[in-house]
Amino acid sequence: MLTLVAAATLSFMIFFPLVVATSVFKVLDDKQSSKFLRIFFPKYYLYGFALSFLGVIFSIYFENKLSILIYSLIMFGFLFSRQILMPLVNKAKDLNNEKKFNKLHKLSVFINFLQIIGCVFLLVIYLK
């Protein structure tokens, strides 16, 4: 079960940049893509939070302390990104503060990257 949760989380996190983001920016103009992403990202973060919360629950059930820690970090990354970082990113975009927007966007990408590494690490230890 822990392997399935890690695989599901990793899959949807990789699907976004490879499929969704590239499609959005090819098909929609800046205004439309911005509107779409403001609707999409809260759901993306909520879905990731739910999956990683399941990972925490299963990790507790199976008494896997390392998994509890990693899933908790992944879960709090989604929570932080959705509740704190995303509103700041949107505000910077609304105020046309490109410097702040770029800095915050890079932070969100970095958090996402760390979450992906966490999922890969979990899959490696589960599949040994």
C-alpha positions in Angstrom: 0.0 0.0 0.0 2.9 2.4 0.8 4.4 1.7 -2.6 1.1 2.4 -4.3 0.7 5.8 -2.6 4.3 6.8 -3.4 3.8 5.7 -7.1 0.5 7.6 -7.4 2.0 10.8 -5.9 5.0 10.6 -8.1 3.0 9.9 -11.2 0.7 12.9 -10.9 3.5 15.2 -9.9 5.4 14.2 -13.1 2.3 14.3 -15.2 1.8 18.0 -14.5 5.0 19.4 -15.9 5.3 17.0 -18.8 1.7 17.1 -20.0 -0.5 19.7 -18.4 2.0 22.7 -18.2 3.3 22.2 -21.7 -0.2 21.9 -23.1 -1.5 25.0 -21.3 1.3 27.2 -22.5 1.1 26.0 -26.1 -2.7 26.4 -26.4 -3.7 29.3 -24.1 -2.5 32.9 -24.1 -1.0 34.4 -21.0 -4.3 35.6 -19.6 -6.1 32.3 -20.2 -3.2 30.2 -18.9 -3.0 32.3 -15.7 -6.8 31.9 -15.1 -6.6 28.1 -15.7 -3.6 27.7 -13.4 -5.3 29.6 -10.6 -8.1 27.1 -10.8 -5.8 24.1 -11.3 -3.2 24.6 -8.6 -5.4 24.6 -5.5 -6.8 21.2 -6.7 -3.3 19.9 -7.5 -2.0 20.8 -4.0 -5.1 19.4 -2.4 -4.8 16.1 -4.3 -1.1 15.9 -3.3 -2.0 16.6 0.3 -4.6 13.9 0.3 -2.3 11.3 -1.2 0.5 12.1 1.1 -1.9 12.1 4.1 -2.9 8.6 3.1 0.8 7.8 3.0 1.2 9.1 6.6 -1.8 7.0 7.7 -0.6 3.8 6.1 2.9 4.5 7.4 1.5 4.8 11.0 -0.5 1.6 10.5 2.6 -0.3 9.2 4.8 1.4 11.9 7.3 2.6 9.3 8.9 5.7 11.0 11.0 6.7 8.0 7.9 6.7 5.8 6.0 8.7 8.4 8.7 11.3 8.3 9.0 11.5 4.5 5.2 11.5 3.8 4.8 14.1 6.5 7.3 16.4 4.8 5.7 15.8 1.4 2.3 16.5 3.0 3.4 19.7 4.6 5.0 20.8 1.4 1.6 20.6 -0.3 -0.1 22.3 2.6 2.5 25.2 2.7 2.4 25.6 -1.1 -1.4 25.7 -1.2 -2.2 27.8 1.8 0.8 30.2 2.0 2.9 30.2 -1.1 0.2 30.1 -3.8 -1.6 33.3 -2.5 1.8 35.1 -2.4 2.6 34.0 -6.0 -0.9 35.2 -7.2 -0.5 38.5 -5.4 2.9 39.1 -6.9 1.5 38.3 -10.4 -1.5 40.6 -9.8 0.8 43.4 -8.8 3.1 42.8 -11.8 6.0 42.3 -9.4 8.0 40.0 -11.7 11.0 39.8 -9.5 9.0 38.6 -6.5 6.8 36.3 -8.7 9.9 34.6 -10.1 11.5 34.2 -6.7 8.3 32.6 -5.3 7.7 30.5 -8.4 11.2 29.1 -8.1 10.5 28.3 -4.4 7.4 26.4 -5.4 9.3 24.5 -8.1 12.0 23.7 -5.6 9.5 22.3 -3.0 7.9 20.3 -5.8 11.3 18.9 -6.8 12.0 17.9 -3.2 8.7 16.2 -3.0 9.5 14.2 -6.1 12.8 13.2 -4.7 11.0 12.1 -1.5 8.6 9.9 -3.6 11.5 8.4 -5.6 13.3 7.6 -2.3 10.2 6.0 -0.9 9.8 3.8 -4.0 13.5 2.8 -3.9 13.3 1.7 -0.3 9.9 -0.1 -0.8 11.0 -1.9 -3.9 14.2 -3.3 -2.5 
